[in-house]
Amino acid sequence: MKFTPHSLFAITSTLLLGLGTIFASRTFDIILHDCFYVIGYLPISISFSLISGLMALIYFILQKTGKRINQKIGFWHWSLFNFGWVLLAISFNLEQLIKNYNVVEYAITVLLLGGLTTFLISFLTFAFGVFKAFRNKDI
């Protein structure tokens, strides 16, 4: 099986949805700036799964219409996307791993910002690939 960006995003989407259903009863406890948020695993998993599935669909449609995105750009996009959600997942569970409150608060903030920045870079990489695909016929 040849791994293309749309197949990798489809696999990621299925994996995220599966993990969300397995850990559906667990919750994230997030403390940010004196606010306490409790979010379930399933809604977070469904949202990341939908984003990943949408990316797979966009890659598939672009491939079928002849506007192929460069494979390297697609793999960078997939890698950065996965690195971002892993950083976010670690930040959500960090409070349970580390007992020192001061370390947890700053580490969670750094990991959240790192994950969100990685997602932003991932989507900028995707936008660059789409721009190049529509600008040039053969990339």
Secondary structure, DSSP 4 states (H G I P E B T S, - for coil): ----HHHHHHHHHHHHHHHHHHTTT-EEEEEETTEEEEEEHHHHHHHHHHHHHHHHHHHHHHHHTT-PPPHHHHHHHHHHHHHHHHHHHHHHHHHHH---HHHHHHHHHHHHHHHHHHHHHHHHHHHHHHHHHHH-S--
